[in-house]
Amino acid sequence: MKFGVVVFPGSNCDRDMINALQTDLRQEVITLWHKDKDLSMFDTGDCIVLPGGFSFGDYLRCGAIARFSSMMQSVIDFANKGGKVFGVCNGFQVLCESGLLPGVLLQNAHMQFTCKNTFIRNNVDGEILKIPVAHGEGRFFASEADLEEIEKNNQIIYSYCHEDGEIHIDHSPNGSIKSIAGISNKQRNVFGMMPHPERACSEALGNTDGRKVFRELFSIN
Ligand SMILES: NC(=O)CC[C@H](N)C(=O)O
């Protein structure tokens, strides 16, 4: 399986993502520039990754400008053909802005940028992972109708929780509705999450829980 990592002006987690995929997970990675649009080297078994950062300086709203880049039009077409797309942090914000995922990421409830380890629960197998967050606008919100759909289709892939697995708003770093840390689309080929699994893939960093996220979502070894 091949991964394409899209770089926007202001991306700052692209190197971490490429390094985690290549070095820690031993995957083939191609770096993509936001002004290009060619994805012909990927097939639908591959994955396009939108990394974290401050694309276009977070002006207007996080992800609102990146969503109009020529590469994003190709990424939307790729997703609509069934290709896998994964957005982390700013990448998640871009996916919501582009309509590939429902909902929106609002400013954190406490109005501050937060950078710390959090615990998240995988809602498929209940596994609890320690993964860091680093964002100012990570409070997931969706309309009542969208939220009903998201829950009905089991699209909440990760929820913030306590180390023991309890889900309560107090354990959320940003006040997300339903403690949502990550969701998928209904077809399960587009995924977005605020925590950064690529920052937790190396033994040198003292945490390899992030590898489990990539393995769970993309069935890689
Ligand atoms: N690390 C990131 O991707 C930051 C995301 C975003 N720009 C925010 O502060 O919310």
The ligand as an SDF file (V2000), in Angstrom:
LIG
                    3D

 10  9  0  0  0  0  0  0  0  0999 V2000
   -1.3650   20.6900   14.7920 N   0  0  0  0  0  0  0  0  0  0  0  0
   -2.2980   21.1300   13.9930 C   0  0  0  0  0  0  0  0  0  0  0  0
   -2.6010   20.5380   12.9730 O   0  0  0  0  0  0  0  0  0  0  0  0
   -2.9690   22.4210   14.3740 C   0  0  0  0  0  0  0  0  0  0  0  0
   -4.3480   22.4730   13.7930 C   0  0  0  0  0  0  0  0  0  0  0  0
   -4.9930   23.8270   13.7340 C   0  0  0  0  0  0  0  0  0  0  0  0
   -4.3060   24.7280   12.9300 N   0  0  0  0  0  0  0  0  0  0  0  0
   -5.3730   24.2820   15.1040 C   0  0  0  0  0  0  0  0  0  0  0  0
   -4.6280   24.9560   15.7930 O   0  0  0  0  0  0  0  0  0  0  0  0
   -6.4370   23.9250   15.4930 O   0  0  0  0  0  0  0  0  0  0  0  0
  1  2  1  0
  2  3  2  0
  2  4  1  0
  4  5  1  0
  5  6  1  0
  6  7  1  0
  6  8  1  0
  8  9  2  0
  8 10  1  0
M  END
$$$$
